[in-house]
Amino acid sequence: DDATSAVDPSVEQAILGGLRDASSGTTVLVVAYRMATILLADEVVYVEEGRVVDHGSHAELLGRCAGYERLVTAYAREAAEREAIAADEEFDDDLRLGDHGRGPAEEVSR
């Protein structure tokens, strides 16, 4: 996960796709906390305070492991907040640059 923590989502997907392709037919152990990485796994081992709490597919764990469900929910909430902040920052940038919804060819009449 640390290898992809500083890259944008499209680069992260390319890296994870390469990992998936390169590891086809082999067993790979990945320690991860990022959902994009976790979702690639056939088997997820959920660990809390240093002990294995449960294991199974992502869907199986969502249905039976409260700790895993809390983790996924918190991750989704955080992702939504990041998207909202990014949208606000983009809007603020547009305001600072004077883009008030006019198209590139439109001018303001005075």
C-alpha positions in Angstrom: 0.0 0.0 0.0 2.8 2.5 0.8 4.0 2.1 -2.7 0.8 3.5 -4.1 -0.1 6.0 -1.3 1.4 9.0 -3.1 0.0 8.4 -6.6 -3.3 9.4 -8.2 -6.0 6.8 -8.6 -5.4 6.1 -12.3 -1.7 5.4 -11.6 -2.6 3.3 -8.6 -5.0 1.2 -10.8 -2.2 0.7 -13.4 0.2 -0.5 -10.6 -2.4 -2.8 -9.1 -3.3 -4.2 -12.5 0.4 -5.0 -13.1 0.6 -6.7 -9.8 -2.5 -8.7 -10.5 -1.2 -9.8 -13.9 2.3 -10.6 -12.6 1.0 -12.7 -9.7 -1.5 -14.7 -11.7 -1.2 -18.4 -10.7 0.9 -17.7 -7.6 0.2 -17.0 -4.0 1.0 -13.5 -2.9 0.7 -12.1 0.6 -0.1 -8.4 0.7 -0.4 -6.3 3.9 -2.9 -3.6 3.0 -5.2 -1.0 4.4 -6.2 0.7 1.1 -9.5 -0.6 -0.3 -8.4 -0.7 -3.9 -5.7 -3.2 -2.8 -7.9 -5.3 -0.6 -10.6 -5.7 -3.3 -8.0 -7.5 -5.5 -7.6 -10.3 -2.9 -9.3 -13.7 -3.3 -8.9 -14.1 0.5 -8.8 -11.3 3.1 -7.5 -11.9 6.6 -8.9 -9.3 9.0 -6.6 -8.5 11.9 -7.4 -6.4 14.9 -4.9 -5.6 17.7 -2.5 -8.2 16.3 -4.8 -11.1 16.2 -6.7 -12.7 13.3 -10.4 -12.0 13.8 -11.8 -13.5 10.6 -11.0 -14.4 7.0 -12.8 -14.9 3.7 -13.7 -12.9 0.6 -14.5 -9.2 0.8 -18.3 -10.1 0.4 -18.1 -12.8 3.1 -16.5 -10.6 5.6 -18.9 -7.7 5.0 -21.7 -10.1 5.8 -20.3 -11.5 9.1 -17.4 -9.5 10.5 -18.5 -6.3 12.3 -15.0 -4.9 12.5 -14.3 -5.4 8.8 -17.7 -3.8 8.0 -16.8 -0.8 10.2 -13.4 -0.5 8.3 -15.1 -0.6 4.9 -17.7 2.0 6.0 -15.1 4.3 7.4 -13.0 4.0 4.2 -16.1 4.8 2.1 -17.0 7.8 4.2 -13.4 9.1 4.1 -13.3 8.7 0.3 -16.6 10.6 -0.1 -15.2 13.4 2.1 -12.0 13.6 0.1 -14.0 13.9 -3.1 -16.2 16.7 -1.6 -13.1 18.6 -0.5 -11.5 18.2 -4.0 -14.7 19.5 -5.6 -14.8 22.5 -3.3 -11.1 23.2 -4.0 -11.8 23.0 -7.7 -14.7 25.4 -7.4 -12.5 27.8 -5.3 -9.8 27.6 -8.0 -12.4 28.5 -10.7 -13.5 31.5 -8.7 -9.9 32.7 -8.1 -9.2 32.3 -11.8 -12.3 34.2 -12.8 -14.2 31.3 -14.4 -17.8 32.1 -13.4 -19.5 29.6 -15.7 -18.8 31.4 -18.9 -17.6 29.3 -21.8 -14.2 30.1 -23.4 -15.6 32.2 -26.2 -18.0 34.3 -24.1 -17.2 37.7 -22.9 -18.8 40.0 -20.4 -20.5 43.1 -21.8 -20.0 46.3 -19.9 
